[in-house]
Amino acid sequence: MAMYIRVKRNKTTYFLQCDPTDKVLQIKEKLQTLIDQPVTDQRLILMPVEKVLDDSKTLADQQVENDAVVALTLRKVSELLLIKEFVEFSLEETLDEIEFLTIEAASIVNFESFVIADF
């Protein structure tokens, strides 16, 4: 049985024909063709209860009914870049620290062997 949902983003409303047995992921795939945003960056929220919809569940499972209003939010690219930069920086910092500790440990070993040889 076909139904419609209204997906709202800012001042734009998308009317999508769907079925209660459609999974939320399928709805996101339809939206991807309309808005050119990957499904991984989309979040659908059932209004007015503000329930985030689960990709793996059907519309019926989550009480999404005909003519329901669903808000669409998108993950910001800048947030993703900041996370990526933080992870890369943390990794570099950790690798530098490991290299420093390795050099320090090698110096201690050499120093100890020097001291032992000096006795």
Biopython code that builds the backbone (N, CA, C, O; Angstrom):
import numpy as np
from Bio.PDB.StructureBuilder import StructureBuilder

atoms = [
    (1, "MET", "N", (0.843, -1.181, 0.000)),
    (1, "MET", "CA", (0.000, 0.000, 0.000)),
    (1, "MET", "C", (0.893, 1.250, 0.000)),
    (1, "MET", "O", (1.665, 1.468, 0.934)),
    (2, "ALA", "N", (0.783, 2.041, -1.020)),
    (2, "ALA", "CA", (1.621, 3.232, -1.154)),
    (2, "ALA", "C", (1.197, 4.315, -0.171)),
    (2, "ALA", "O", (0.026, 4.448, 0.188)),
    (3, "MET", "N", (2.187, 5.075, 0.243)),
    (3, "MET", "CA", (1.941, 6.214, 1.118)),
    (3, "MET", "C", (2.934, 7.310, 0.751)),
    (3, "MET", "O", (3.852, 7.088, -0.038)),
    (4, "TYR", "N", (2.748, 8.467, 1.316)),
    (4, "TYR", "CA", (3.649, 9.589, 1.086)),
    (4, "TYR", "C", (4.186, 10.088, 2.422)),
    (4, "TYR", "O", (3.497, 10.065, 3.442)),
    (5, "ILE", "N", (5.426, 10.536, 2.384)),
    (5, "ILE", "CA", (5.969, 11.244, 3.542)),
    (5, "ILE", "C", (6.536, 12.565, 3.043)),
    (5, "ILE", "O", (6.963, 12.682, 1.894)),
    (6, "ARG", "N", (6.531, 13.547, 3.920)),
    (6, "ARG", "CA", (7.094, 14.856, 3.590)),
    (6, "ARG", "C", (8.432, 14.983, 4.307)),
    (6, "ARG", "O", (8.496, 14.972, 5.536)),
    (7, "VAL", "N", (9.486, 15.103, 3.531)),
    (7, "VAL", "CA", (10.824, 15.252, 4.095)),
    (7, "VAL", "C", (11.204, 16.725, 3.967)),
    (7, "VAL", "O", (11.259, 17.274, 2.867)),
    (8, "LYS", "N", (11.466, 17.353, 5.114)),
    (8, "LYS", "CA", (11.759, 18.790, 5.131)),
    (8, "LYS", "C", (13.215, 19.046, 5.483)),
    (8, "LYS", "O", (13.781, 18.457, 6.404)),
    (9, "ARG", "N", (13.793, 19.953, 4.705)),
    (9, "ARG", "CA", (15.173, 20.400, 4.944)),
    (9, "ARG", "C", (15.207, 21.891, 4.661)),
    (9, "ARG", "O", (14.981, 22.317, 3.528)),
    (10, "ASN", "N", (15.490, 22.695, 5.695)),
    (10, "ASN", "CA", (15.449, 24.153, 5.581)),
    (10, "ASN", "C", (14.081, 24.580, 5.051)),
    (10, "ASN", "O", (13.067, 24.310, 5.695)),
    (11, "LYS", "N", (14.031, 25.232, 3.909)),
    (11, "LYS", "CA", (12.738, 25.690, 3.376)),
    (11, "LYS", "C", (12.249, 24.825, 2.219)),
    (11, "LYS", "O", (11.348, 25.223, 1.480)),
    (12, "THR", "N", (12.841, 23.645, 2.062)),
    (12, "THR", "CA", (12.479, 22.742, 0.967)),
    (12, "THR", "C", (11.762, 21.521, 1.524)),
    (12, "THR", "O", (12.156, 20.962, 2.547)),
    (13, "THR", "N", (10.697, 21.117, 0.827)),
    (13, "THR", "CA", (9.962, 19.909, 1.206)),
    (13, "THR", "C", (9.986, 18.938, 0.033)),
    (13, "THR", "O", (9.652, 19.303, -1.094)),
    (14, "TYR", "N", (10.383, 17.701, 0.309)),
    (14, "TYR", "CA", (10.381, 16.631, -0.693)),
    (14, "TYR", "C", (9.228, 15.701, -0.367)),
    (14, "TYR", "O", (9.123, 15.207, 0.755)),
    (15, "PHE", "N", (8.363, 15.459, -1.342)),
    (15, "PHE", "CA", (7.270, 14.510, -1.171)),
    (15, "PHE", "C", (7.722, 13.181, -1.767)),
    (15, "PHE", "O", (7.952, 13.075, -2.971)),
    (16, "LEU", "N", (7.845, 12.181, -0.919)),
    (16, "LEU", "CA", (8.324, 10.878, -1.374)),
    (16, "LEU", "C", (7.224, 9.837, -1.286)),
    (16, "LEU", "O", (6.566, 9.678, -0.258)),
    (17, "GLN", "N", (7.043, 9.132, -2.399)),
    (17, "GLN", "CA", (6.135, 7.995, -2.374)),
    (17, "GLN", "C", (6.919, 6.804, -1.844)),
    (17, "GLN", "O", (8.037, 6.537, -2.286)),
    (18, "CYS", "N", (6.333, 6.104, -0.908)),
    (18, "CYS", "CA", (7.022, 4.967, -0.311)),
    (18, "CYS", "C", (5.991, 3.952, 0.161)),
    (18, "CYS", "O", (4.791, 4.112, -0.060)),
    (19, "ASP", "N", (6.471, 2.931, 0.799)),
    (19, "ASP", "CA", (5.619, 1.865, 1.305)),
    (19, "ASP", "C", (5.941, 1.676, 2.787)),
    (19, "ASP", "O", (7.091, 1.851, 3.188)),
    (20, "PRO", "N", (4.958, 1.326, 3.600)),
    (20, "PRO", "CA", (5.243, 1.113, 5.026)),
    (20, "PRO", "C", (6.315, 0.057, 5.278)),
    (20, "PRO", "O", (6.964, 0.065, 6.324)),
    (21, "THR", "N", (6.501, -0.849, 4.320)),
    (21, "THR", "CA", (7.511, -1.900, 4.488)),
    (21, "THR", "C", (8.910, -1.461, 4.029)),
    (21, "THR", "O", (9.873, -2.215, 4.168)),
    (22, "ASP", "N", (9.018, -0.247, 3.484)),
    (22, "ASP", "CA", (10.336, 0.277, 3.092)),
    (22, "ASP", "C", (11.173, 0.535, 4.340)),
    (22, "ASP", "O", (10.676, 1.018, 5.358)),
    (23, "LYS", "N", (12.444, 0.204, 4.233)),
    (23, "LYS", "CA", (13.366, 0.530, 5.326)),
    (23, "LYS", "C", (13.808, 1.986, 5.175)),
    (23, "LYS", "O", (13.800, 2.540, 4.076)),
    (24, "VAL", "N", (14.183, 2.581, 6.275)),
    (24, "VAL", "CA", (14.622, 3.978, 6.261)),
    (24, "VAL", "C", (15.814, 4.149, 5.320)),
    (24, "VAL", "O", (15.940, 5.181, 4.660)),
    (25, "LEU", "N", (16.671, 3.161, 5.257)),
    (25, "LEU", "CA", (17.815, 3.229, 4.346)),
    (25, "LEU", "C", (17.355, 3.415, 2.898)),
    (25, "LEU", "O", (17.988, 4.145, 2.136)),
    (26, "GLN", "N", (16.257, 2.761, 2.518)),
    (26, "GLN", "CA", (15.722, 2.917, 1.163)),
    (26, "GLN", "C", (15.238, 4.354, 0.930)),
    (26, "GLN", "O", (15.396, 4.900, -0.162)),
    (27, "ILE", "N", (14.655, 4.949, 1.953)),
    (27, "ILE", "CA", (14.200, 6.339, 1.847)),
    (27, "ILE", "C", (15.413, 7.251, 1.657)),
    (27, "ILE", "O", (15.385, 8.169, 0.837)),
    (28, "LYS", "N", (16.467, 6.995, 2.412)),
    (28, "LYS", "CA", (17.691, 7.795, 2.280)),
    (28, "LYS", "C", (18.300, 7.640, 0.891)),
    (28, "LYS", "O", (18.851, 8.595, 0.344)),
    (29, "GLU", "N", (18.204, 6.444, 0.321)),
    (29, "GLU", "CA", (18.724, 6.224, -1.034)),
    (29, "GLU", "C", (17.931, 7.044, -2.057)),
    (29, "GLU", "O", (18.505, 7.588, -3.000)),
    (30, "LYS", "N", (16.609, 7.129, -1.864)),
    (30, "LYS", "CA", (15.788, 7.973, -2.744)),
    (30, "LYS", "C", (16.206, 9.436, -2.605)),
    (30, "LYS", "O", (16.324, 10.160, -3.593)),
    (31, "LEU", "N", (16.425, 9.849, -1.371)),
    (31, "LEU", "CA", (16.844, 11.231, -1.127)),
    (31, "LEU", "C", (18.215, 11.516, -1.730)),
    (31, "LEU", "O", (18.471, 12.618, -2.214)),
    (32, "GLN", "N", (19.078, 10.533, -1.697)),
    (32, "GLN", "CA", (20.427, 10.711, -2.243)),
    (32, "GLN", "C", (20.363, 11.126, -3.707)),
    (32, "GLN", "O", (21.145, 11.970, -4.145)),
    (33, "THR", "N", (19.451, 10.549, -4.456)),
    (33, "THR", "CA", (19.328, 10.909, -5.875)),
    (33, "THR", "C", (18.789, 12.334, -6.042)),
    (33, "THR", "O", (19.070, 12.994, -7.042)),
    (34, "LEU", "N", (18.014, 12.802, -5.059)),
    (34, "LEU", "CA", (17.444, 14.149, -5.145)),
    (34, "LEU", "C", (18.399, 15.242, -4.666)),
    (34, "LEU", "O", (18.462, 16.322, -5.254)),
    (35, "ILE", "N", (19.131, 14.957, -3.607)),
    (35, "ILE", "CA", (19.933, 16.011, -2.971)),
    (35, "ILE", "C", (21.439, 15.818, -3.135)),
    (35, "ILE", "O", (22.225, 16.669, -2.718)),
    (36, "ASP", "N", (21.836, 14.717, -3.733)),
    (36, "ASP", "CA", (23.260, 14.437, -3.981)),
    (36, "ASP", "C", (24.084, 14.451, -2.691)),
    (36, "ASP", "O", (25.179, 15.013, -2.636)),
    (37, "GLN", "N", (23.531, 13.821, -1.662)),
    (37, "GLN", "CA", (24.235, 13.659, -0.385)),
    (37, "GLN", "C", (24.220, 12.177, -0.034)),
    (37, "GLN", "O", (23.165, 11.547, -0.099)),
    (38, "PRO", "N", (25.354, 11.607, 0.333)),
    (38, "PRO", "CA", (25.397, 10.177, 0.652)),
    (38, "PRO", "C", (24.510, 9.836, 1.849)),
    (38, "PRO", "O", (24.304, 10.654, 2.746)),
    (39, "VAL", "N", (24.000, 8.628, 1.839)),
    (39, "VAL", "CA", (23.103, 8.191, 2.921)),
    (39, "VAL", "C", (23.797, 8.242, 4.278)),
    (39, "VAL", "O", (23.143, 8.437, 5.303)),
    (40, "THR", "N", (25.103, 8.070, 4.289)),
    (40, "THR", "CA", (25.840, 8.092, 5.557)),
    (40, "THR", "C", (25.853, 9.479, 6.193)),
    (40, "THR", "O", (26.092, 9.612, 7.394)),
    (41, "ASP", "N", (25.598, 10.511, 5.390)),
    (41, "ASP", "CA", (25.576, 11.880, 5.912)),
    (41, "ASP", "C", (24.164, 12.362, 6.243)),
    (41, "ASP", "O", (23.984, 13.495, 6.690)),
    (42, "GLN", "N", (23.171, 11.513, 6.027)),
    (42, "GLN", "CA", (21.783, 11.899, 6.256)),
    (42, "GLN", "C", (21.276, 11.359, 7.594)),
    (42, "GLN", "O", (21.622, 10.255, 8.015)),
    (43, "ARG", "N", (20.450, 12.168, 8.241)),
    (43, "ARG", "CA", (19.737, 11.705, 9.434)),
    (43, "ARG", "C", (18.283, 12.123, 9.267)),
    (43, "ARG", "O", (17.992, 13.285, 8.984)),
    (44, "LEU", "N", (17.374, 11.171, 9.443)),
    (44, "LEU", "CA", (15.946, 11.449, 9.332)),
    (44, "LEU", "C", (15.324, 11.411, 10.721)),
    (44, "LEU", "O", (15.557, 10.489, 11.503)),
    (45, "ILE", "N", (14.526, 12.440, 11.008)),
    (45, "ILE", "CA", (13.925, 12.580, 12.331)),
    (45, "ILE", "C", (12.419, 12.730, 12.164)),
    (45, "ILE", "O", (11.948, 13.651, 11.497)),
    (46, "LEU", "N", (11.667, 11.818, 12.773)),
    (46, "LEU", "CA", (10.208, 11.857, 12.716)),
    (46, "LEU", "C", (9.713, 13.002, 13.585)),
    (46, "LEU", "O", (10.056, 13.096, 14.763)),
    (47, "MET", "N", (8.906, 13.866, 12.992)),
    (47, "MET", "CA", (8.359, 15.015, 13.711)),
    (47, "MET", "C", (6.894, 14.739, 14.038)),
    (47, "MET", "O", (6.273, 13.974, 13.300)),
    (48, "PRO", "N", (6.320, 15.280, 15.044)),
    (48, "PRO", "CA", (6.889, 16.224, 16.002)),
    (48, "PRO", "C", (7.540, 15.542, 17.215)),
    (48, "PRO", "O", (7.980, 16.221, 18.143)),
    (49, "VAL", "N", (7.602, 14.206, 17.211)),
    (49, "VAL", "CA", (8.151, 13.495, 18.381)),
    (49, "VAL", "C", (9.676, 13.533, 18.424)),
    (49, "VAL", "O", (10.281, 13.138, 19.421)),
    (50, "GLU", "N", (10.298, 14.007, 17.345)),
    (50, "GLU", "CA", (11.753, 14.140, 17.236)),
    (50, "GLU", "C", (12.491, 12.826, 17.487)),
    (50, "GLU", "O", (13.483, 12.772, 18.214)),
    (51, "LYS", "N", (11.974, 11.774, 16.862)),
    (51, "LYS", "CA", (12.584, 10.445, 16.979)),
    (51, "LYS", "C", (13.494, 10.210, 15.776)),
    (51, "LYS", "O", (13.050, 10.289, 14.631)),
    (52, "VAL", "N", (14.772, 9.921, 16.040)),
    (52, "VAL", "CA", (15.716, 9.613, 14.961)),
    (52, "VAL", "C", (15.364, 8.237, 14.415)),
    (52, "VAL", "O", (15.262, 7.267, 15.166)),
    (53, "LEU", "N", (15.182, 8.160, 13.105)),
    (53, "LEU", "CA", (14.767, 6.904, 12.478)),
    (53, "LEU", "C", (15.968, 6.000, 12.225)),
    (53, "LEU", "O", (17.027, 6.440, 11.777)),
    (54, "ASP", "N", (15.764, 4.732, 12.527)),
    (54, "ASP", "CA", (16.804, 3.702, 12.397)),
    (54, "ASP", "C", (16.819, 3.173, 10.968)),
    (54, "ASP", "O", (15.788, 2.740, 10.452)),
    (55, "ASP", "N", (17.988, 3.207, 10.327)),
    (55, "ASP", "CA", (18.129, 2.773, 8.932)),
    (55, "ASP", "C", (17.668, 1.342, 8.694)),
    (55, "ASP", "O", (17.133, 1.035, 7.629)),
    (56, "SER", "N", (17.867, 0.475, 9.660)),
    (56, "SER", "CA", (17.598, -0.950, 9.452)),
    (56, "SER", "C", (16.138, -1.331, 9.692)),
    (56, "SER", "O", (15.750, -2.470, 9.435)),
    (57, "LYS", "N", (15.332, -0.402, 10.177)),
    (57, "LYS", "CA", (13.922, -0.703, 10.468)),
    (57, "LYS", "C", (13.023, -0.118, 9.392)),
    (57, "LYS", "O", (13.392, 0.818, 8.684)),
    (58, "THR", "N", (11.830, -0.698, 9.290)),
    (58, "THR", "CA", (10.862, -0.203, 8.307)),
    (58, "THR", "C", (10.160, 1.038, 8.844)),
    (58, "THR", "O", (10.228, 1.357, 10.031)),
    (59, "LEU", "N", (9.488, 1.721, 7.932)),
    (59, "LEU", "CA", (8.703, 2.884, 8.343)),
    (59, "LEU", "C", (7.602, 2.464, 9.310)),
    (59, "LEU", "O", (7.354, 3.145, 10.306)),
    (60, "ALA", "N", (6.941, 1.341, 9.017)),
    (60, "ALA", "CA", (5.867, 0.855, 9.886)),
    (60, "ALA", "C", (6.388, 0.511, 11.275)),
    (60, "ALA", "O", (5.733, 0.801, 12.276)),
    (61, "ASP", "N", (7.568, -0.107, 11.339)),
    (61, "ASP", "CA", (8.167, -0.454, 12.635)),
    (61, "ASP", "C", (8.356, 0.773, 13.523)),
    (61, "ASP", "O", (8.337, 0.671, 14.750)),
    (62, "GLN", "N", (8.536, 1.930, 12.895)),
    (62, "GLN", "CA", (8.848, 3.150, 13.644)),
    (62, "GLN", "C", (7.677, 4.133, 13.671)),
    (62, "GLN", "O", (7.847, 5.319, 13.952)),
    (63, "GLN", "N", (6.482, 3.609, 13.370)),
    (63, "GLN", "CA", (5.234, 4.385, 13.416)),
    (63, "GLN", "C", (5.233, 5.603, 12.492)),
    (63, "GLN", "O", (4.657, 6.640, 12.820)),
    (64, "VAL", "N", (5.884, 5.464, 11.334)),
    (64, "VAL", "CA", (5.829, 6.523, 10.326)),
    (64, "VAL", "C", (4.603, 6.239, 9.475)),
    (64, "VAL", "O", (4.525, 5.210, 8.803)),
    (65, "GLU", "N", (3.648, 7.156, 9.508)),
    (65, "GLU", "CA", (2.373, 6.955, 8.818)),
    (65, "GLU", "C", (2.283, 7.826, 7.571)),
    (65, "GLU", "O", (3.146, 8.665, 7.315)),
    (66, "ASN", "N", (1.220, 7.608, 6.802)),
    (66, "ASN", "CA", (0.979, 8.390, 5.600)),
    (66, "ASN", "C", (0.960, 9.882, 5.944)),
    (66, "ASN", "O", (0.371, 10.285, 6.947)),
    (67, "ASP", "N", (1.598, 10.684, 5.118)),
    (67, "ASP", "CA", (1.675, 12.136, 5.253)),
    (67, "ASP", "C", (2.483, 12.584, 6.474)),
    (67, "ASP", "O", (2.326, 13.707, 6.952)),
    (68, "ALA", "N", (3.337, 11.708, 6.968)),
    (68, "ALA", "CA", (4.195, 12.069, 8.100)),
    (68, "ALA", "C", (5.213, 13.118, 7.668)),
    (68, "ALA", "O", (5.631, 13.171, 6.512)),
    (69, "VAL", "N", (5.595, 13.946, 8.627)),
    (69, "VAL", "CA", (6.632, 14.948, 8.390)),
    (69, "VAL", "C", (7.928, 14.423, 9.002)),
    (69, "VAL", "O", (7.987, 14.065, 10.179)),
    (70, "VAL", "N", (8.963, 14.390, 8.162)),
    (70, "VAL", "CA", (10.268, 13.897, 8.595)),
    (70, "VAL", "C", (11.295, 14.991, 8.310)),
    (70, "VAL", "O", (11.378, 15.506, 7.194)),
    (71, "ALA", "N", (12.067, 15.335, 9.324)),
    (71, "ALA", "CA", (13.114, 16.348, 9.148)),
    (71, "ALA", "C", (14.390, 15.664, 8.671)),
    (71, "ALA", "O", (14.735, 14.574, 9.129)),
    (72, "LEU", "N", (15.075, 16.312, 7.757)),
    (72, "LEU", "CA", (16.343, 15.807, 7.234)),
    (72, "LEU", "C", (17.466, 16.703, 7.734)),
    (72, "LEU", "O", (17.454, 17.914, 7.514)),
    (73, "THR", "N", (18.433, 16.098, 8.405)),
    (73, "THR", "CA", (19.640, 16.832, 8.786)),
    (73, "THR", "C", (20.819, 16.174, 8.084)),
    (73, "THR", "O", (20.805, 14.977, 7.794)),
    (74, "LEU", "N", (21.835, 16.983, 7.820)),
    (74, "LEU", "CA", (23.021, 16.487, 7.119)),
    (74, "LEU", "C", (24.255, 16.711, 7.969)),
    (74, "LEU", "O", (24.376, 17.717, 8.669)),
    (75, "ARG", "N", (25.157, 15.767, 7.897)),
    (75, "ARG", "CA", (26.440, 15.903, 8.577)),
    (75, "ARG", "C", (27.266, 16.925, 7.809)),
    (75, "ARG", "O", (27.316, 16.897, 6.580)),
    (76, "LYS", "N", (27.906, 17.818, 8.533)),
    (76, "LYS", "CA", (28.721, 18.845, 7.892)),
    (76, "LYS", "C", (30.059, 18.260, 7.472)),
    (76, "LYS", "O", (30.680, 17.507, 8.223)),
    (77, "VAL", "N", (30.495, 18.604, 6.285)),
    (77, "VAL", "CA", (31.784, 18.140, 5.780)),
    (77, "VAL", "C", (32.907, 18.665, 6.664)),
    (77, "VAL", "O", (33.882, 17.957, 6.918)),
    (78, "SER", "N", (32.775, 19.895, 7.130)),
    (78, "SER", "CA", (33.826, 20.477, 7.961)),
    (78, "SER", "C", (34.016, 19.681, 9.248)),
    (78, "SER", "O", (35.141, 19.545, 9.730)),
    (79, "GLU", "N", (32.925, 19.150, 9.811)),
    (79, "GLU", "CA", (33.043, 18.322, 11.008)),
    (79, "GLU", "C", (33.850, 17.067, 10.704)),
    (79, "GLU", "O", (34.698, 16.657, 11.497)),
    (80, "LEU", "N", (33.587, 16.466, 9.566)),
    (80, "LEU", "CA", (34.316, 15.262, 9.179)),
    (80, "LEU", "C", (35.797, 15.568, 8.980)),
    (80, "LEU", "O", (36.654, 14.782, 9.384)),
    (81, "LEU", "N", (36.098, 16.694, 8.364)),
    (81, "LEU", "CA", (37.496, 17.057, 8.147)),
    (81, "LEU", "C", (38.205, 17.324, 9.467)),
    (81, "LEU", "O", (39.362, 16.942, 9.641)),
    (82, "LEU", "N", (37.514, 17.980, 10.399)),
    (82, "LEU", "CA", (38.112, 18.231, 11.709)),
    (82, "LEU", "C", (38.415, 16.928, 12.428)),
    (82, "LEU", "O", (39.478, 16.777, 13.030)),
    (83, "ILE", "N", (37.484, 15.990, 12.365)),
    (83, "ILE", "CA", (37.696, 14.690, 13.006)),
    (83, "ILE", "C", (38.886, 13.993, 12.360)),
    (83, "ILE", "O", (39.749, 13.455, 13.054)),
    (84, "LYS", "N", (38.930, 14.003, 11.022)),
    (84, "LYS", "CA", (40.031, 13.362, 10.296)),
    (84, "LYS", "C", (41.371, 14.002, 10.676)),
    (84, "LYS", "O", (42.347, 13.297, 10.930)),
    (85, "GLU", "N", (41.413, 15.341, 10.714)),
    (85, "GLU", "CA", (42.653, 16.029, 11.071)),
    (85, "GLU", "C", (43.069, 15.710, 12.501)),
    (85, "GLU", "O", (44.254, 15.520, 12.774)),
    (86, "PHE", "N", (42.103, 15.650, 13.416)),
    (86, "PHE", "CA", (42.413, 15.338, 14.811)),
    (86, "PHE", "C", (43.005, 13.940, 14.926)),
    (86, "PHE", "O", (43.994, 13.733, 15.630)),
    (87, "VAL", "N", (42.397, 12.982, 14.233)),
    (87, "VAL", "CA", (42.889, 11.604, 14.281)),
    (87, "VAL", "C", (44.295, 11.529, 13.695)),
    (87, "VAL", "O", (45.175, 10.884, 14.265)),
    (88, "GLU", "N", (44.508, 12.191, 12.552)),
    (88, "GLU", "CA", (45.838, 12.177, 11.938)),
    (88, "GLU", "C", (46.867, 12.836, 12.855)),
    (88, "GLU", "O", (47.977, 12.324, 13.005)),
    (89, "PHE", "N", (46.509, 13.973, 13.473)),
    (89, "PHE", "CA", (47.424, 14.664, 14.378)),
    (89, "PHE", "C", (47.744, 13.789, 15.580)),
    (89, "PHE", "O", (48.901, 13.672, 15.982)),
    (90, "SER", "N", (46.709, 13.175, 16.153)),
    (90, "SER", "CA", (46.913, 12.310, 17.318)),
    (90, "SER", "C", (47.812, 11.136, 16.967)),
    (90, "SER", "O", (48.674, 10.745, 17.753)),
    (91, "LEU", "N", (47.605, 10.573, 15.776)),
    (91, "LEU", "CA", (48.421, 9.449, 15.338)),
    (91, "LEU", "C", (49.876, 9.886, 15.161)),
    (91, "LEU", "O", (50.794, 9.202, 15.612)),
    (92, "GLU", "N", (50.079, 11.031, 14.501)),
    (92, "GLU", "CA", (51.445, 11.532, 14.315)),
    (92, "GLU", "C", (52.108, 11.807, 15.659)),
    (92, "GLU", "O", (53.272, 11.468, 15.872)),
    (93, "GLU", "N", (51.346, 12.430, 16.569)),
    (93, "GLU", "CA", (51.884, 12.745, 17.891)),
    (93, "GLU", "C", (52.264, 11.459, 18.630)),
    (93, "GLU", "O", (53.307, 11.395, 19.280)),
    (94, "THR", "N", (51.417, 10.448, 18.526)),
    (94, "THR", "CA", (51.690, 9.165, 19.174)),
    (94, "THR", "C", (52.922, 8.511, 18.566)),
    (94, "THR", "O", (53.767, 7.984, 19.289)),
    (95, "LEU", "N", (53.028, 8.542, 17.240)),
    (95, "LEU", "CA", (54.194, 7.952, 16.578)),
    (95, "LEU", "C", (55.472, 8.694, 16.958)),
    (95, "LEU", "O", (56.511, 8.070, 17.175)),
    (96, "ASP", "N", (55.399, 10.031, 17.040)),
    (96, "ASP", "CA", (56.565, 10.811, 17.478)),
    (96, "ASP", "C", (56.959, 10.432, 18.897)),
    (96, "ASP", "O", (58.142, 10.299, 19.211)),
    (97, "GLU", "N", (55.951, 10.259, 19.753)),
    (97, "GLU", "CA", (56.221, 9.895, 21.143)),
    (97, "GLU", "C", (56.858, 8.506, 21.219)),
    (97, "GLU", "O", (57.787, 8.292, 21.998)),
    (98, "ILE", "N", (56.367, 7.569, 20.420)),
    (98, "ILE", "CA", (56.938, 6.215, 20.396)),
    (98, "ILE", "C", (58.384, 6.277, 19.908)),
    (98, "ILE", "O", (59.262, 5.617, 20.464)),
    (99, "GLU", "N", (58.627, 7.079, 18.861)),
    (99, "GLU", "CA", (59.990, 7.216, 18.337)),
    (99, "GLU", "C", (60.899, 7.816, 19.411)),
    (99, "GLU", "O", (62.028, 7.357, 19.587)),
    (100, "PHE", "N", (60.421, 8.840, 20.132)),
    (100, "PHE", "CA", (61.204, 9.461, 21.198)),
    (100, "PHE", "C", (61.514, 8.447, 22.292)),
    (100, "PHE", "O", (62.644, 8.363, 22.773)),
    (101, "LEU", "N", (60.493, 7.676, 22.684)),
    (101, "LEU", "CA", (60.705, 6.676, 23.734)),
    (101, "LEU", "C", (61.683, 5.602, 23.279)),
    (101, "LEU", "O", (62.485, 5.112, 24.074)),
    (102, "THR", "N", (61.619, 5.234, 22.001)),
    (102, "THR", "CA", (62.544, 4.238, 21.465)),
    (102, "THR", "C", (63.970, 4.772, 21.510)),
    (102, "THR", "O", (64.893, 4.065, 21.913)),
    (103, "ILE", "N", (64.145, 6.024, 21.092)),
    (103, "ILE", "CA", (65.478, 6.641, 21.130)),
    (103, "ILE", "C", (65.959, 6.749, 22.569)),
    (103, "ILE", "O", (67.116, 6.458, 22.873)),
    (104, "GLU", "N", (65.050, 7.176, 23.462)),
    (104, "GLU", "CA", (65.413, 7.313, 24.869)),
    (104, "GLU", "C", (65.802, 5.956, 25.452)),
    (104, "GLU", "O", (66.789, 5.854, 26.181)),
    (105, "ALA", "N", (65.038, 4.922, 25.137)),
    (105, "ALA", "CA", (65.339, 3.573, 25.632)),
    (105, "ALA", "C", (66.678, 3.095, 25.075)),
    (105, "ALA", "O", (67.473, 2.494, 25.799)),
    (106, "ALA", "N", (66.929, 3.357, 23.805)),
    (106, "ALA", "CA", (68.198, 2.957, 23.194)),
    (106, "ALA", "C", (69.356, 3.689, 23.862)),
    (106, "ALA", "O", (70.418, 3.106, 24.080)),
    (107, "SER", "N", (69.157, 4.960, 24.186)),
    (107, "SER", "CA", (70.206, 5.731, 24.864)),
    (107, "SER", "C", (70.490, 5.166, 26.241)),
    (107, "SER", "O", (71.645, 5.074, 26.656)),
    (108, "ILE", "N", (69.443, 4.789, 26.946)),
    (108, "ILE", "CA", (69.617, 4.213, 28.287)),
    (108, "ILE", "C", (70.377, 2.902, 28.195)),
    (108, "ILE", "O", (71.291, 2.652, 28.981)),
    (109, "VAL", "N", (70.004, 2.069, 27.242)),
    (109, "VAL", "CA", (70.677, 0.781, 27.070)),
    (109, "VAL", "C", (72.147, 1.012, 26.751)),
    (109, "VAL", "O", (73.014, 0.367, 27.339)),
    (110, "ASN", "N", (72.437, 1.920, 25.831)),
    (110, "ASN", "CA", (73.830, 2.223, 25.486)),
    (110, "ASN", "C", (74.574, 2.800, 26.681)),
    (110, "ASN", "O", (75.732, 2.461, 26.926)),
    (111, "PHE", "N", (73.897, 3.678, 27.426)),
    (111, "PHE", "CA", (74.530, 4.285, 28.591)),
    (111, "PHE", "C", (74.847, 3.227, 29.640)),
    (111, "PHE", "O", (75.934, 3.215, 30.218)),
    (112, "GLU", "N", (73.874, 2.331, 29.879)),
    (112, "GLU", "CA", (74.101, 1.277, 30.867)),
    (112, "GLU", "C", (75.246, 0.370, 30.430)),
    (112, "GLU", "O", (76.072, -0.024, 31.253)),
    (113, "SER", "N", (75.300, 0.039, 29.158)),
    (113, "SER", "CA", (76.378, -0.831, 28.697)),
    (113, "SER", "C", (77.715, -0.103, 28.794)),
    (113, "SER", "O", (78.751, -0.713, 29.061)),
    (114, "PHE", "N", (77.677, 1.207, 28.573)),
    (114, "PHE", "CA", (78.901, 1.994, 28.707)),
    (114, "PHE", "C", (79.354, 2.018, 30.166)),
    (114, "PHE", "O", (80.537, 1.863, 30.468)),
    (115, "VAL", "N", (78.387, 2.213, 31.061)),
    (115, "VAL", "CA", (78.720, 2.255, 32.484)),
    (115, "VAL", "C", (79.249, 0.903, 32.931)),
    (115, "VAL", "O", (80.230, 0.829, 33.670)),
    (116, "ILE", "N", (78.612, -0.148, 32.491)),
    (116, "ILE", "CA", (79.055, -1.493, 32.879)),
    (116, "ILE", "C", (80.468, -1.738, 32.341)),
    (116, "ILE", "O", (81.315, -2.290, 33.043)),
    (117, "ALA", "N", (80.718, -1.327, 31.100)),
    (117, "ALA", "CA", (82.037, -1.516, 30.502)),
    (117, "ALA", "C", (83.080, -0.656, 31.206)),
    (117, "ALA", "O", (84.264, -0.994, 31.218)),
    (118, "ASP", "N", (82.638, 0.465, 31.795)),
    (118, "ASP", "CA", (83.564, 1.380, 32.448)),
    (118, "ASP", "C", (84.040, 0.840, 33.794)),
    (118, "ASP", "O", (85.113, 1.217, 34.264)),
    (119, "PHE", "N", (83.256, -0.037, 34.419)),
    (119, "PHE", "CA", (83.647, -0.578, 35.730)),
    (119, "PHE", "C", (84.796, -1.463, 35.524)),
    (119, "PHE", "O", (85.310, -2.041, 36.482)),
]
sb = StructureBuilder()
sb.init_structure("model")
sb.init_model(0)
sb.init_chain("A")
sb.init_seg("    ")
for serial, (resi, resn, name, xyz) in enumerate(atoms, 1):
    if name == "N":
        sb.init_residue(resn, " ", resi, " ")
    sb.init_atom(name, np.array(xyz, "f"), 0.0, 1.0, " ", f" {name:<3s}", serial, name[0])
structure = sb.get_structure()
